[in-house]
């Protein structure tokens, strides 16, 4: 009897689910604590309440978006595409607010990057989170990013300390991330179509 209880206890310990949600939400909390801790030791980090609120809001949106993606689809490509798109969007916003993609974050020349993200949010809602529509939204975002970079260079709108090579490099980096996400969403849409066709037959 004791041996059976021991085996049941061992089985329960092995089959205990990993608290992925707790782990996932612990990451943004830890990231928000880092600047708070750093401020106690150096003046190089100087965040005020709005900084924490903005960063917290962005992280909450990313976390909420990932949870929504997991609930909406069991397709691994859909989930990977959503995680990549959300993290890439968060990184783009953070870099643009912190140092600026082209300028210093306060210049009007950086505004189009925020508009691209706003357009992405509109596209996500309009697509009703369907993979085909999300893929189209991300393709349009990639095209917009490329047009912004090329347009700024061609029109000579770069600030003195920025170079066309740098702008193309960092814009190309984010465009590539969104493109990979779009391709994953496109494949997820094909998987969905194949599954529907299979059920119809």
C-alpha positions as CSV (number, residue, x, y, z in Angstrom):
1,X,0.0,0.0,0.0
2,X,2.8,2.4,0.9
3,X,4.6,1.5,-2.3
4,X,1.5,2.2,-4.3
5,X,1.1,5.6,-2.6
6,X,4.7,6.4,-3.3
7,X,4.3,5.5,-7.0
8,X,1.1,7.7,-7.2
9,X,3.0,10.5,-5.5
10,X,5.9,10.2,-8.0
11,X,3.5,10.1,-10.9
12,X,1.7,13.2,-9.7
13,X,5.0,15.0,-9.3
14,X,6.1,14.0,-12.8
15,X,2.8,14.9,-14.5
16,X,2.5,18.2,-12.7
17,X,2.1,20.9,-15.4
18,X,4.7,23.5,-15.9
19,X,3.4,27.0,-14.8
20,X,4.1,28.6,-18.2
21,X,1.8,31.6,-17.5
22,X,3.5,32.3,-14.3
23,X,6.9,32.0,-15.9
24,X,5.9,34.1,-18.9
25,X,4.4,37.0,-16.8
26,X,7.4,36.9,-14.5
27,X,9.7,37.9,-17.3
28,X,8.2,41.4,-18.0
29,X,7.9,42.0,-14.2
30,X,11.6,41.2,-13.9
31,X,12.5,43.5,-16.8
32,X,10.6,46.4,-15.2
33,X,12.4,45.8,-12.0
34,X,15.8,46.0,-13.6
35,X,15.8,49.8,-14.3
36,X,14.3,50.4,-10.8
37,X,17.2,48.5,-9.2
38,X,19.7,50.1,-11.5
39,X,18.5,53.6,-10.5
40,X,19.6,52.8,-7.0
41,X,23.2,52.4,-8.1
42,X,23.8,54.7,-11.0
43,X,22.5,58.0,-12.4
44,X,22.8,56.8,-15.9
45,X,19.4,55.1,-15.6
46,X,16.8,57.8,-14.9
47,X,13.2,56.5,-15.4
48,X,10.2,58.4,-14.2
49,X,6.6,57.2,-13.6
50,X,5.5,57.7,-17.2
51,X,8.5,55.6,-18.4
52,X,7.4,52.7,-16.2
53,X,3.8,53.1,-17.2
54,X,4.5,53.1,-20.9
55,X,6.9,50.1,-20.7
56,X,4.5,48.3,-18.5
57,X,1.6,48.9,-20.9
58,X,3.6,47.7,-23.9
59,X,4.7,44.5,-22.0
60,X,1.1,43.9,-20.9
61,X,0.0,44.2,-24.5
62,X,2.6,41.7,-25.7
63,X,1.8,39.2,-22.9
64,X,-1.9,39.5,-23.5
65,X,-1.4,39.1,-27.3
66,X,0.6,36.0,-26.8
67,X,-2.0,34.5,-24.5
68,X,-4.7,35.4,-27.0
69,X,-2.7,33.7,-29.8
70,X,-2.4,30.5,-27.8
71,X,-6.1,30.4,-27.2
72,X,-7.1,31.2,-30.8
73,X,-5.0,28.5,-32.5
74,X,-3.3,25.3,-31.7
75,X,-1.2,25.6,-34.9
76,X,2.5,26.0,-33.9
77,X,3.2,28.2,-36.9
78,X,0.4,30.6,-35.9
79,X,1.7,30.8,-32.4
80,X,5.3,31.3,-33.4
81,X,4.3,34.0,-35.9
82,X,2.3,35.8,-33.2
83,X,5.1,35.6,-30.7
84,X,7.7,36.9,-33.3
85,X,5.4,39.7,-34.5
86,X,4.6,40.9,-31.0
87,X,8.1,40.8,-29.7
88,X,9.4,42.5,-32.9
89,X,6.7,45.2,-32.6
90,X,7.6,45.7,-28.9
91,X,11.3,46.0,-29.8
92,X,10.7,48.4,-32.6
93,X,8.6,50.7,-30.3
94,X,11.1,50.5,-27.5
95,X,14.1,51.3,-29.7
96,X,12.2,54.1,-31.4
97,X,11.2,55.7,-28.1
98,X,14.6,55.2,-26.5
99,X,17.0,56.3,-29.1
100,X,15.1,56.6,-32.4
101,X,15.4,54.6,-35.5
102,X,16.5,57.5,-37.6
103,X,16.7,60.5,-35.2
104,X,16.9,60.6,-31.4
105,X,13.4,59.5,-30.7
106,X,12.0,63.0,-30.4
107,X,12.3,64.0,-34.1
108,X,9.4,64.0,-36.5
109,X,11.4,61.7,-38.8
110,X,10.8,58.9,-36.4
111,X,7.0,59.3,-36.3
112,X,6.3,57.1,-39.4
113,X,7.6,54.1,-37.5
114,X,4.9,54.6,-34.9
115,X,2.3,55.0,-37.6
116,X,3.4,51.7,-39.1
117,X,2.7,50.0,-35.7
118,X,-0.6,51.8,-35.4
119,X,-1.5,50.6,-38.9
120,X,-0.5,47.1,-37.9
121,X,-2.9,47.2,-34.9
122,X,-5.7,48.3,-37.2
123,X,-4.9,45.5,-39.6
124,X,-4.8,42.9,-36.9
125,X,-8.3,43.9,-35.7
126,X,-9.7,44.1,-39.2
127,X,-8.4,40.6,-40.0
128,X,-10.2,39.3,-37.0
129,X,-7.0,37.5,-36.1
130,X,-7.2,35.1,-39.1
131,X,-3.8,34.0,-40.3
132,X,-4.3,35.0,-43.9
133,X,-5.3,38.5,-42.9
134,X,-2.5,38.8,-40.4
135,X,0.0,37.7,-43.1
136,X,-1.3,40.5,-45.4
137,X,-1.1,43.0,-42.6
138,X,2.6,42.1,-41.9
139,X,3.5,42.2,-45.6
140,X,2.1,45.8,-45.7
141,X,4.1,46.7,-42.6
142,X,7.2,45.4,-44.3
143,X,6.6,47.4,-47.4
144,X,5.9,50.5,-45.3
145,X,9.1,50.1,-43.4
146,X,11.1,49.8,-46.5
147,X,9.4,52.8,-48.1
148,X,10.1,54.9,-45.0
149,X,13.8,54.1,-45.0
150,X,14.2,54.7,-48.8
151,X,12.1,57.8,-48.7
152,X,14.1,59.4,-45.9
153,X,17.3,58.7,-47.6
154,X,16.2,59.9,-51.1
155,X,14.6,63.1,-49.7
156,X,17.7,63.9,-47.6
157,X,15.7,64.0,-44.4
158,X,18.4,62.2,-42.4
159,X,19.8,64.1,-39.4
160,X,23.6,64.9,-39.6
161,X,24.6,62.1,-37.3
162,X,22.7,59.3,-39.2
163,X,23.8,57.5,-42.3
164,X,21.7,55.8,-45.0
165,X,23.5,52.6,-44.3
166,X,22.5,52.6,-40.7
167,X,18.9,53.4,-41.4
168,X,18.7,50.7,-44.0
169,X,20.4,48.2,-41.7
170,X,18.1,48.7,-38.7
171,X,14.9,49.1,-40.8
172,X,15.9,46.0,-42.7
173,X,16.4,44.1,-39.5
174,X,12.8,44.8,-38.3
175,X,11.4,44.3,-41.8
176,X,13.0,40.8,-41.9
177,X,11.5,39.9,-38.5
178,X,8.0,40.9,-39.7
179,X,8.5,39.2,-43.0
180,X,9.4,35.9,-41.3
181,X,6.3,36.3,-39.1
182,X,4.1,37.0,-42.2
183,X,5.5,33.8,-43.9
184,X,4.6,31.8,-40.8
185,X,1.1,33.2,-40.8
186,X,0.8,32.4,-44.5
187,X,1.8,28.8,-43.9
188,X,-0.7,28.7,-40.9
189,X,-3.4,29.8,-43.2
190,X,-2.6,27.1,-45.7
191,X,-2.6,24.5,-42.9
192,X,-6.1,25.8,-41.9
193,X,-7.3,25.5,-45.5
194,X,-5.9,22.0,-45.8
195,X,-7.6,21.0,-42.5
196,X,-11.0,22.4,-43.7
197,X,-10.6,20.6,-47.1
198,X,-9.8,17.3,-45.3
199,X,-12.9,17.6,-43.1
200,X,-15.0,18.3,-46.1
201,X,-13.9,15.1,-47.7
